[in-house]
Amino acid sequence: MERTFIAIKPDGVQRGLVSEIVSRFERKGYKLVAIKLVVPSKQFAEKHYHDLKERPFFSGLCDFLSSGPVLAMVIKSPHVIKYGRKLIGATDPSKSEPGTIRGDLAVVVVRNIIHGSDGPETAKDEIALWFQPKELVSYTSNEEKWIY
Ligand code: RTP
């Protein structure tokens, strides 16, 4: 069983896409472990994107992430890290396949509406950055035996 961190960025929240995006993960069979709306500080955004600090767009990206509410969530399922990113689609929405979240709902890379952890280590670090352990809810639903 894997857990991954997903964030709907300020553009996705402002455009009213929260329910559309969350429902795509729920319909797939992924289980919600934690979910909250937060406005991250720029310093927090810099921590989240620390791997990109040498990139020319780093400051603008952190300004954007901290510009409004972000829907932060943790979802769990077998294969959720890699396959969740497939559902999200390529970073640049002009190259994302139709049927993916970015392919269907976004147009340009700087407004690509969603983030998903890119590997097991990143998922662990990002979950720990955004959530306290007590915010991660553990439960079993009857539906699970019909999904995996
Ligand atoms: P994310 O972390 O948000 O899921 O995106 P990603 O792994 O698909 O892409 P990454 O290369 O880690 O880039 C992080 C975010 O930076 C923004 N970006 N802006 N101005 C630009 O050329 C540019 N390139 C990337 C995007 O918001 C991307 O999601």
Backbone and ligand atoms as CSV (ligand in chain L), in Angstrom:
chain,resi,resn,atom,element,x,y,z
A,1,MET,N,N,0.848,-1.195,0.000
A,1,MET,CA,C,0.000,0.000,0.000
A,1,MET,C,C,0.885,1.246,0.000
A,2,GLU,N,N,0.643,2.163,-0.913
A,2,GLU,CA,C,1.427,3.406,-0.975
A,2,GLU,C,C,0.549,4.601,-0.589
A,3,ARG,N,N,1.237,5.648,-0.150
A,3,ARG,CA,C,0.572,6.934,0.068
A,3,ARG,C,C,1.285,7.982,-0.772
A,4,THR,N,N,0.540,8.926,-1.295
A,4,THR,CA,C,1.179,10.029,-2.004
A,4,THR,C,C,0.547,11.357,-1.601
A,5,PHE,N,N,1.308,12.418,-1.854
A,5,PHE,CA,C,0.826,13.767,-1.555
A,5,PHE,C,C,0.362,14.427,-2.849
A,6,ILE,N,N,-0.827,14.994,-2.799
A,6,ILE,CA,C,-1.400,15.714,-3.948
A,6,ILE,C,C,-1.780,17.115,-3.478
A,7,ALA,N,N,-1.481,18.118,-4.298
A,7,ALA,CA,C,-1.937,19.478,-3.978
A,7,ALA,C,C,-2.656,20.053,-5.192
A,8,ILE,N,N,-3.856,20.579,-4.961
A,8,ILE,CA,C,-4.515,21.377,-6.003
A,8,ILE,C,C,-4.047,22.806,-5.772
A,9,LYS,N,N,-3.342,23.335,-6.761
A,9,LYS,CA,C,-2.687,24.637,-6.624
A,9,LYS,C,C,-3.727,25.765,-6.639
A,10,PRO,N,N,-3.299,26.994,-6.299
A,10,PRO,CA,C,-4.277,28.091,-6.204
A,10,PRO,C,C,-5.138,28.288,-7.458
A,11,ASP,N,N,-4.584,28.027,-8.640
A,11,ASP,CA,C,-5.394,28.196,-9.862
A,11,ASP,C,C,-6.536,27.176,-9.903
A,12,GLY,N,N,-6.249,25.936,-9.512
A,12,GLY,CA,C,-7.288,24.897,-9.505
A,12,GLY,C,C,-8.372,25.186,-8.491
A,13,VAL,N,N,-7.971,25.695,-7.312
A,13,VAL,CA,C,-8.961,26.032,-6.277
A,13,VAL,C,C,-9.812,27.217,-6.742
A,14,GLN,N,N,-9.136,28.282,-7.242
A,14,GLN,CA,C,-9.871,29.491,-7.660
A,14,GLN,C,C,-10.819,29.207,-8.807
A,15,ARG,N,N,-10.472,28.229,-9.654
A,15,ARG,CA,C,-11.334,27.909,-10.798
A,15,ARG,C,C,-12.480,26.959,-10.421
A,16,GLY,N,N,-12.535,26.574,-9.153
A,16,GLY,CA,C,-13.635,25.714,-8.711
A,16,GLY,C,C,-13.502,24.274,-9.189
A,17,LEU,N,N,-12.243,23.804,-9.296
A,17,LEU,CA,C,-12.019,22.454,-9.818
A,17,LEU,C,C,-11.769,21.411,-8.734
A,18,VAL,N,N,-11.915,21.809,-7.454
A,18,VAL,CA,C,-11.592,20.880,-6.361
A,18,VAL,C,C,-12.419,19.593,-6.459
A,19,SER,N,N,-13.740,19.730,-6.557
A,19,SER,CA,C,-14.578,18.520,-6.538
A,19,SER,C,C,-14.322,17.655,-7.767
A,20,GLU,N,N,-14.130,18.290,-8.927
A,20,GLU,CA,C,-13.826,17.550,-10.168
A,20,GLU,C,C,-12.555,16.707,-9.990
A,21,ILE,N,N,-11.516,17.323,-9.412
A,21,ILE,CA,C,-10.223,16.634,-9.289
A,21,ILE,C,C,-10.280,15.554,-8.211
A,22,VAL,N,N,-10.845,15.898,-7.052
A,22,VAL,CA,C,-10.918,14.905,-5.975
A,22,VAL,C,C,-11.756,13.710,-6.442
A,23,SER,N,N,-12.825,13.980,-7.191
A,23,SER,CA,C,-13.685,12.864,-7.617
A,23,SER,C,C,-12.969,11.953,-8.602
A,24,ARG,N,N,-12.053,12.494,-9.390
A,24,ARG,CA,C,-11.306,11.613,-10.304
A,24,ARG,C,C,-10.482,10.590,-9.519
A,25,PHE,N,N,-9.857,11.039,-8.426
A,25,PHE,CA,C,-9.070,10.103,-7.610
A,25,PHE,C,C,-9.993,9.128,-6.873
A,26,GLU,N,N,-11.101,9.628,-6.351
A,26,GLU,CA,C,-12.025,8.742,-5.625
A,26,GLU,C,C,-12.625,7.689,-6.550
A,27,ARG,N,N,-13.015,8.102,-7.755
A,27,ARG,CA,C,-13.639,7.155,-8.691
A,27,ARG,C,C,-12.647,6.089,-9.136
A,28,LYS,N,N,-11.374,6.476,-9.220
A,28,LYS,CA,C,-10.342,5.502,-9.577
A,28,LYS,C,C,-10.263,4.371,-8.542
A,29,GLY,N,N,-10.556,4.716,-7.282
A,29,GLY,CA,C,-10.458,3.730,-6.205
A,29,GLY,C,C,-9.437,4.122,-5.153
A,30,TYR,N,N,-8.861,5.324,-5.294
A,30,TYR,CA,C,-7.898,5.798,-4.306
A,30,TYR,C,C,-8.644,6.305,-3.069
A,31,LYS,N,N,-8.065,6.036,-1.906
A,31,LYS,CA,C,-8.709,6.411,-0.638
A,31,LYS,C,C,-8.105,7.680,-0.076
A,32,LEU,N,N,-8.960,8.549,0.403
A,32,LEU,CA,C,-8.478,9.767,1.066
A,32,LEU,C,C,-7.962,9.427,2.460
A,33,VAL,N,N,-6.787,9.920,2.765
A,33,VAL,CA,C,-6.175,9.722,4.088
A,33,VAL,C,C,-6.189,11.041,4.866
A,34,ALA,N,N,-6.073,12.156,4.139
A,34,ALA,CA,C,-6.076,13.483,4.768
A,34,ALA,C,C,-6.413,14.512,3.701
A,35,ILE,N,N,-7.069,15.592,4.122
A,35,ILE,CA,C,-7.405,16.665,3.164
A,35,ILE,C,C,-7.616,17.971,3.931
A,36,LYS,N,N,-7.047,19.051,3.430
A,36,LYS,CA,C,-7.252,20.366,4.075
A,36,LYS,C,C,-6.932,21.491,3.089
A,37,LEU,N,N,-7.544,22.652,3.378
A,37,LEU,CA,C,-7.299,23.848,2.580
A,37,LEU,C,C,-6.338,24.746,3.354
A,38,VAL,N,N,-5.232,25.126,2.734
A,38,VAL,CA,C,-4.254,25.980,3.422
A,38,VAL,C,C,-3.718,27.047,2.473
A,39,VAL,N,N,-3.342,28.199,3.040
A,39,VAL,CA,C,-2.625,29.203,2.254
A,39,VAL,C,C,-1.169,29.140,2.718
A,40,PRO,N,N,-0.291,28.526,1.933
A,40,PRO,CA,C,1.092,28.390,2.382
A,40,PRO,C,C,1.827,29.729,2.310
A,41,SER,N,N,2.760,29.946,3.224
A,41,SER,CA,C,3.618,31.135,3.128
A,41,SER,C,C,4.614,30.915,1.994
A,42,LYS,N,N,5.277,32.001,1.570
A,42,LYS,CA,C,6.290,31.831,0.518
A,42,LYS,C,C,7.430,30.943,1.030
A,43,GLN,N,N,7.779,31.121,2.305
A,43,GLN,CA,C,8.851,30.302,2.895
A,43,GLN,C,C,8.474,28.803,2.862
A,44,PHE,N,N,7.213,28.523,3.121
A,44,PHE,CA,C,6.745,27.132,3.088
A,44,PHE,C,C,6.796,26.601,1.650
A,45,ALA,N,N,6.363,27.435,0.702
A,45,ALA,CA,C,6.397,27.029,-0.715
A,45,ALA,C,C,7.843,26.742,-1.139
A,46,GLU,N,N,8.780,27.543,-0.647
A,46,GLU,CA,C,10.200,27.320,-0.984
A,46,GLU,C,C,10.688,25.980,-0.431
A,47,LYS,N,N,10.182,25.616,0.748
A,47,LYS,CA,C,10.539,24.291,1.305
A,47,LYS,C,C,9.971,23.187,0.425
A,48,HIS,N,N,8.708,23.363,0.050
A,48,HIS,CA,C,8.068,22.339,-0.772
A,48,HIS,C,C,8.813,22.136,-2.088
A,49,TYR,N,N,9.240,23.239,-2.717
A,49,TYR,CA,C,9.898,23.161,-4.028
A,49,TYR,C,C,11.423,23.271,-3.922
A,50,HIS,N,N,12.008,22.885,-2.761
A,50,HIS,CA,C,13.453,23.102,-2.552
A,50,HIS,C,C,14.320,22.469,-3.641
A,51,ASP,N,N,13.847,21.361,-4.227
A,51,ASP,CA,C,14.608,20.687,-5.294
A,51,ASP,C,C,14.782,21.569,-6.532
A,52,LEU,N,N,13.918,22.559,-6.682
A,52,LEU,CA,C,13.920,23.387,-7.899
A,52,LEU,C,C,14.572,24.747,-7.671
A,53,LYS,N,N,15.287,24.902,-6.528
A,53,LYS,CA,C,15.743,26.265,-6.173
A,53,LYS,C,C,16.733,26.877,-7.159
A,54,GLU,N,N,17.392,26.045,-7.966
A,54,GLU,CA,C,18.320,26.588,-8.971
A,54,GLU,C,C,17.616,26.977,-10.273
A,55,ARG,N,N,16.347,26.633,-10.402
A,55,ARG,CA,C,15.652,26.881,-11.672
A,55,ARG,C,C,15.226,28.338,-11.760
A,56,PRO,N,N,15.262,28.915,-12.984
A,56,PRO,CA,C,14.940,30.348,-13.130
A,56,PRO,C,C,13.519,30.701,-12.703
A,57,PHE,N,N,12.600,29.725,-12.753
A,57,PHE,CA,C,11.202,30.013,-12.433
A,57,PHE,C,C,10.876,29.788,-10.951
A,58,PHE,N,N,11.919,29.445,-10.140
A,58,PHE,CA,C,11.689,29.057,-8.740
A,58,PHE,C,C,10.915,30.120,-7.942
A,59,SER,N,N,11.372,31.371,-8.003
A,59,SER,CA,C,10.749,32.406,-7.188
A,59,SER,C,C,9.288,32.639,-7.614
A,60,GLY,N,N,9.072,32.719,-8.918
A,60,GLY,CA,C,7.717,32.917,-9.444
A,60,GLY,C,C,6.799,31.759,-9.069
A,61,LEU,N,N,7.361,30.547,-9.112
A,61,LEU,CA,C,6.583,29.360,-8.760
A,61,LEU,C,C,6.163,29.406,-7.286
A,62,CYS,N,N,7.101,29.826,-6.427
A,62,CYS,CA,C,6.796,29.891,-4.989
A,62,CYS,C,C,5.807,31.027,-4.691
A,63,ASP,N,N,5.941,32.142,-5.414
A,63,ASP,CA,C,4.946,33.228,-5.282
A,63,ASP,C,C,3.561,32.707,-5.648
A,64,PHE,N,N,3.510,31.964,-6.739
A,64,PHE,CA,C,2.227,31.424,-7.215
A,64,PHE,C,C,1.632,30.458,-6.195
A,65,LEU,N,N,2.435,29.511,-5.698
A,65,LEU,CA,C,1.896,28.510,-4.761
A,65,LEU,C,C,1.380,29.165,-3.480
A,66,SER,N,N,2.014,30.292,-3.104
A,66,SER,CA,C,1.609,30.941,-1.853
A,66,SER,C,C,0.592,32.067,-2.088
A,67,SER,N,N,0.042,32.148,-3.306
A,67,SER,CA,C,-0.828,33.280,-3.646
A,67,SER,C,C,-2.290,33.078,-3.238
A,68,GLY,N,N,-2.628,31.908,-2.726
A,68,GLY,CA,C,-4.018,31.651,-2.362
A,68,GLY,C,C,-4.164,30.261,-1.789
A,69,PRO,N,N,-5.416,29.845,-1.552
A,69,PRO,CA,C,-5.630,28.538,-0.951
A,69,PRO,C,C,-5.145,27.381,-1.839
A,70,VAL,N,N,-4.540,26.410,-1.175
A,70,VAL,CA,C,-4.105,25.163,-1.811
A,70,VAL,C,C,-4.878,24.035,-1.126
A,71,LEU,N,N,-5.399,23.110,-1.906
A,71,LEU,CA,C,-6.076,21.935,-1.329
A,71,LEU,C,C,-5.021,20.837,-1.227
A,72,ALA,N,N,-4.590,20.577,-0.002
A,72,ALA,CA,C,-3.552,19.561,0.222
A,72,ALA,C,C,-4.216,18.254,0.605
A,73,MET,N,N,-3.761,17.158,0.027
A,73,MET,CA,C,-4.358,15.874,0.416
A,73,MET,C,C,-3.363,14.736,0.327
A,74,VAL,N,N,-3.679,13.686,1.060
A,74,VAL,CA,C,-2.917,12.446,0.996
A,74,VAL,C,C,-3.906,11.376,0.552
A,75,ILE,N,N,-3.505,10.606,-0.461
A,75,ILE,CA,C,-4.346,9.497,-0.911
A,75,ILE,C,C,-3.534,8.217,-0.853
A,76,LYS,N,N,-4.225,7.103,-0.728
A,76,LYS,CA,C,-3.497,5.834,-0.635
A,76,LYS,C,C,-4.113,4.785,-1.552
A,77,SER,N,N,-3.240,3.899,-2.021
A,77,SER,CA,C,-3.643,2.773,-2.875
A,77,SER,C,C,-2.368,2.053,-3.309
A,78,PRO,N,N,-2.447,0.797,-3.710
A,78,PRO,CA,C,-1.316,0.223,-4.426
A,78,PRO,C,C,-1.028,1.067,-5.683
A,79,HIS,N,N,0.225,1.307,-5.964
A,79,HIS,CA,C,0.701,1.999,-7.188
A,79,HIS,C,C,0.272,3.464,-7.293
A,80,VAL,N,N,-0.180,4.055,-6.203
A,80,VAL,CA,C,-0.775,5.401,-6.318
A,80,VAL,C,C,0.250,6.483,-6.690
A,81,ILE,N,N,1.517,6.293,-6.352
A,81,ILE,CA,C,2.491,7.353,-6.634
A,81,ILE,C,C,2.685,7.498,-8.151
A,82,LYS,N,N,3.044,6.401,-8.799
A,82,LYS,CA,C,3.336,6.470,-10.234
A,82,LYS,C,C,2.053,6.630,-11.062
A,83,TYR,N,N,1.048,5.826,-10.740
A,83,TYR,CA,C,-0.173,5.892,-11.560
A,83,TYR,C,C,-0.944,7.187,-11.306
A,84,GLY,N,N,-0.854,7.700,-10.073
A,84,GLY,CA,C,-1.491,8.985,-9.776
A,84,GLY,C,C,-0.928,10.076,-10.672
A,85,ARG,N,N,0.400,10.029,-10.910
A,85,ARG,CA,C,1.007,11.031,-11.801
A,85,ARG,C,C,0.567,10.831,-13.252
A,86,LYS,N,N,0.261,9.581,-13.618
A,86,LYS,CA,C,-0.296,9.348,-14.971
A,86,LYS,C,C,-1.660,10.011,-15.094
A,87,LEU,N,N,-2.465,9.889,-14.043
A,87,LEU,CA,C,-3.791,10.527,-14.075
A,87,LEU,C,C,-3.656,12.045,-14.150
A,88,ILE,N,N,-2.602,12.574,-13.496
A,88,ILE,CA,C,-2.367,14.024,-13.511
A,88,ILE,C,C,-1.930,14.485,-14.903
A,89,GLY,N,N,-1.081,13.731,-15.552
A,89,GLY,CA,C,-0.610,14.090,-16.898
A,89,GLY,C,C,0.715,14.835,-16.875
A,90,ALA,N,N,1.300,15.025,-18.046
A,90,ALA,CA,C,2.618,15.666,-18.178
A,90,ALA,C,C,2.605,17.063,-17.564
A,91,THR,N,N,3.782,17.470,-17.058
A,91,THR,CA,C,3.926,18.774,-16.380
A,91,THR,C,C,3.371,19.925,-17.224
A,92,ASP,N,N,3.696,19.911,-18.512
A,92,ASP,CA,C,3.242,20.976,-19.408
A,92,ASP,C,C,1.901,20.553,-20.036
A,93,PRO,N,N,0.812,21.228,-19.659
A,93,PRO,CA,C,-0.507,20.819,-20.165
A,93,PRO,C,C,-0.617,20.816,-21.688
A,94,SER,N,N,0.279,21.547,-22.375
A,94,SER,CA,C,0.207,21.501,-23.843
A,94,SER,C,C,0.717,20.163,-24.371
A,95,LYS,N,N,1.339,19.376,-23.468
A,95,LYS,CA,C,1.820,18.041,-23.861
A,95,LYS,C,C,1.096,16.932,-23.100
A,96,SER,N,N,0.198,17.288,-22.187
A,96,SER,CA,C,-0.545,16.274,-21.426
A,96,SER,C,C,-1.587,15.632,-22.329
A,97,GLU,N,N,-1.765,14.329,-22.167
A,97,GLU,CA,C,-2.772,13.630,-22.972
A,97,GLU,C,C,-4.185,14.059,-22.556
A,98,PRO,N,N,-5.095,14.168,-23.520
A,98,PRO,CA,C,-6.509,14.314,-23.161
A,98,PRO,C,C,-6.920,13.137,-22.272
A,99,GLY,N,N,-7.781,13.380,-21.329
A,99,GLY,CA,C,-8.166,12.312,-20.390
A,99,GLY,C,C,-7.430,12.448,-19.073
A,100,THR,N,N,-6.266,13.120,-19.089
A,100,THR,CA,C,-5.573,13.388,-17.831
A,100,THR,C,C,-6.116,14.685,-17.227
A,101,ILE,N,N,-5.803,14.890,-15.952
A,101,ILE,CA,C,-6.308,16.097,-15.275
A,101,ILE,C,C,-5.776,17.355,-15.956
A,102,ARG,N,N,-4.461,17.409,-16.172
A,102,ARG,CA,C,-3.911,18.602,-16.836
A,102,ARG,C,C,-4.331,18.664,-18.302
A,103,GLY,N,N,-4.405,17.515,-18.957
A,103,GLY,CA,C,-4.806,17.488,-20.371
A,103,GLY,C,C,-6.231,17.990,-20.564
A,104,ASP,N,N,-7.074,17.701,-19.602
A,104,ASP,CA,C,-8.487,18.108,-19.733
A,104,ASP,C,C,-8.762,19.500,-19.178
A,105,LEU,N,N,-7.972,19.933,-18.183
A,105,LEU,CA,C,-8.399,21.104,-17.408
A,105,LEU,C,C,-7.411,22.263,-17.388
A,106,ALA,N,N,-6.233,22.104,-18.009
A,106,ALA,CA,C,-5.231,23.178,-17.953
A,106,ALA,C,C,-4.622,23.407,-19.333
A,107,VAL,N,N,-3.958,24.560,-19.485
A,107,VAL,CA,C,-3.469,24.969,-20.811
A,107,VAL,C,C,-1.962,25.238,-20.823
A,108,VAL,N,N,-1.450,25.908,-19.777
A,108,VAL,CA,C,-0.029,26.295,-19.788
A,108,VAL,C,C,0.677,25.811,-18.508
A,109,VAL,N,N,2.015,25.654,-18.599
A,109,VAL,CA,C,2.787,25.026,-17.520
A,109,VAL,C,C,2.746,25.805,-16.208
A,110,VAL,N,N,2.683,27.126,-16.290
A,110,VAL,CA,C,2.688,27.926,-15.058
A,110,VAL,C,C,1.326,27.932,-14.361
A,111,ARG,N,N,0.330,27.381,-15.002
A,111,ARG,CA,C,-1.008,27.252,-14.401
A,111,ARG,C,C,-1.484,25.817,-14.636
A,112,ASN,N,N,-0.698,24.862,-14.089
A,112,ASN,CA,C,-1.015,23.449,-14.380
A,112,ASN,C,C,-1.801,22.770,-13.262
A,113,ILE,N,N,-2.379,23.549,-12.381
A,113,ILE,CA,C,-3.450,23.244,-11.402
A,113,ILE,C,C,-3.212,22.187,-10.323
A,114,ILE,N,N,-2.203,21.334,-10.505
A,114,ILE,CA,C,-2.084,20.224,-9.550
A,114,ILE,C,C,-0.633,19.782,-9.421
A,115,HIS,N,N,-0.313,19.281,-8.251
A,115,HIS,CA,C,1.005,18.693,-7.981
A,115,HIS,C,C,0.805,17.284,-7.431
A,116,GLY,N,N,1.694,16.377,-7.799
A,116,GLY,CA,C,1.704,15.037,-7.199
A,116,GLY,C,C,3.136,14.602,-6.954
A,117,SER,N,N,3.390,13.979,-5.828
A,117,SER,CA,C,4.756,13.530,-5.494
A,117,SER,C,C,5.301,12.636,-6.614
A,118,ASP,N,N,6.626,12.781,-6.856
A,118,ASP,CA,C,7.191,12.050,-8.002
A,118,ASP,C,C,7.893,10.744,-7.643
A,119,GLY,N,N,7.882,10.345,-6.366
A,119,GLY,CA,C,8.505,9.071,-5.989
A,119,GLY,C,C,8.282,8.796,-4.516
A,120,PRO,N,N,8.627,7.598,-4.048
A,120,PRO,CA,C,8.358,7.216,-2.660
A,120,PRO,C,C,9.015,8.131,-1.625
A,121,GLU,N,N,10.259,8.530,-1.862
A,121,GLU,CA,C,10.956,9.402,-0.901
A,121,GLU,C,C,10.306,10.780,-0.855
A,122,THR,N,N,10.024,11.324,-2.041
A,122,THR,CA,C,9.377,12.643,-2.120
A,122,THR,C,C,8.000,12.588,-1.458
A,123,ALA,N,N,7.270,11.508,-1.700
A,123,ALA,CA,C,5.935,11.377,-1.102
A,123,ALA,C,C,6.047,11.425,0.421
A,124,LYS,N,N,7.002,10.673,0.951
A,124,LYS,CA,C,7.180,10.640,2.414
A,124,LYS,C,C,7.516,12.040,2.951
A,125,ASP,N,N,8.470,12.703,2.286
A,125,ASP,CA,C,8.896,14.041,2.730
A,125,ASP,C,C,7.756,15.056,2.622
A,126,GLU,N,N,7.029,15.012,1.506
A,126,GLU,CA,C,5.965,16.006,1.292
A,126,GLU,C,C,4.791,15.790,2.252
A,127,ILE,N,N,4.455,14.525,2.514
A,127,ILE,CA,C,3.383,14.250,3.492
A,127,ILE,C,C,3.797,14.798,4.855
A,128,ALA,N,N,5.064,14.586,5.225
A,128,ALA,CA,C,5.550,15.064,6.533
A,128,ALA,C,C,5.622,16.597,6.582
A,129,LEU,N,N,5.882,17.225,5.435
A,129,LEU,CA,C,5.935,18.694,5.411
A,129,LEU,C,C,4.533,19.304,5.563
A,130,TRP,N,N,3.565,18.730,4.899
A,130,TRP,CA,C,2.235,19.351,4.829
A,130,TRP,C,C,1.291,18.894,5.950
A,131,PHE,N,N,1.536,17.709,6.512
A,131,PHE,CA,C,0.598,17.169,7.496
A,131,PHE,C,C,1.297,16.712,8.763
A,132,GLN,N,N,0.605,16.892,9.894
A,132,GLN,CA,C,1.051,16.280,11.144
A,132,GLN,C,C,0.543,14.837,11.164
A,133,PRO,N,N,1.291,13.932,11.825
A,133,PRO,CA,C,0.863,12.521,11.835
A,133,PRO,C,C,-0.589,12.348,12.278
A,134,LYS,N,N,-1.043,13.158,13.248
A,134,LYS,CA,C,-2.420,12.983,13.749
A,134,LYS,C,C,-3.491,13.388,12.725
A,135,GLU,N,N,-3.085,14.090,11.673
A,135,GLU,CA,C,-4.043,14.470,10.629
A,135,GLU,C,C,-4.261,13.357,9.599
A,136,LEU,N,N,-3.424,12.333,9.649
A,136,LEU,CA,C,-3.543,11.225,8.692
A,136,LEU,C,C,-4.484,10.187,9.285
A,137,VAL,N,N,-5.607,9.990,8.615
A,137,VAL,CA,C,-6.664,9.156,9.181
A,137,VAL,C,C,-6.583,7.749,8.599
A,138,SER,N,N,-6.622,6.778,9.493
A,138,SER,CA,C,-6.546,5.394,9.059
A,138,SER,C,C,-7.921,4.741,9.209
A,139,TYR,N,N,-8.446,4.201,8.133
A,139,TYR,CA,C,-9.744,3.532,8.206
A,139,TYR,C,C,-9.837,2.516,7.067
A,140,THR,N,N,-10.712,1.546,7.240
A,140,THR,CA,C,-10.939,0.560,6.182
A,140,THR,C,C,-12.371,0.718,5.723
A,141,SER,N,N,-12.581,0.722,4.417
A,141,SER,CA,C,-13.960,0.779,3.938
A,141,SER,C,C,-14.308,-0.545,3.272
A,142,ASN,N,N,-15.575,-0.894,3.304
A,142,ASN,CA,C,-16.022,-2.167,2.726
A,142,ASN,C,C,-15.731,-2.258,1.233
A,143,GLU,N,N,-15.674,-1.067,0.594
A,143,GLU,CA,C,-15.445,-1.013,-0.848
A,143,GLU,C,C,-14.085,-1.597,-1.243
A,144,GLU,N,N,-13.102,-1.507,-0.312
A,144,GLU,CA,C,-11.730,-1.846,-0.684
A,144,GLU,C,C,-11.584,-3.252,-1.252
A,145,LYS,N,N,-12.338,-4.205,-0.699
A,145,LYS,CA,C,-12.162,-5.588,-1.164
A,145,LYS,C,C,-12.629,-5.760,-2.612
A,146,TRP,N,N,-13.397,-4.797,-3.118
A,146,TRP,CA,C,-13.837,-4.868,-4.513
A,146,TRP,C,C,-12.894,-4.113,-5.440
A,147,ILE,N,N,-11.896,-3.428,-4.863
A,147,ILE,CA,C,-10.971,-2.643,-5.692
A,147,ILE,C,C,-9.592,-3.306,-5.756
A,148,TYR,N,N,-9.107,-3.819,-4.596
A,148,TYR,CA,C,-7.826,-4.532,-4.595
A,148,TYR,C,C,-7.812,-5.593,-3.510
L,1,RTP,P1,P,4.700,19.224,-9.759
L,1,RTP,O1,O,5.951,19.073,-8.913
L,1,RTP,O2,O,3.987,20.533,-9.546
L,1,RTP,O3,O,3.791,18.027,-9.701
L,1,RTP,O4,O,5.174,19.266,-11.238
L,1,RTP,P2,P,6.125,18.283,-11.971
L,1,RTP,O5,O,6.815,17.333,-11.029
L,1,RTP,O6,O,5.295,17.689,-13.051
L,1,RTP,O7,O,7.184,19.295,-12.569
L,1,RTP,P3,P,8.506,19.964,-11.977
L,1,RTP,O8,O,9.520,19.885,-13.044
L,1,RTP,O9,O,8.830,19.421,-10.624
L,1,RTP,O10,O,8.059,21.465,-11.866
L,1,RTP,C1,C,7.328,21.907,-10.759
L,1,RTP,C2,C,6.353,22.958,-11.204
L,1,RTP,O11,O,7.057,24.098,-11.674
L,1,RTP,C3,C,6.263,24.780,-12.627
L,1,RTP,N1,N,7.061,25.012,-13.805
L,1,RTP,N2,N,7.160,26.195,-14.345
L,1,RTP,N3,N,7.981,28.389,-15.953
L,1,RTP,C4,C,8.320,27.156,-16.291
L,1,RTP,O12,O,8.921,26.910,-17.295
L,1,RTP,C5,C,7.948,26.067,-15.406
L,1,RTP,N4,N,8.351,24.809,-15.511
L,1,RTP,C6,C,7.776,24.145,-14.479
L,1,RTP,C7,C,5.054,23.927,-12.906
L,1,RTP,O13,O,3.974,24.444,-12.114
L,1,RTP,C8,C,5.458,22.571,-12.373
L,1,RTP,O14,O,4.341,21.805,-11.983
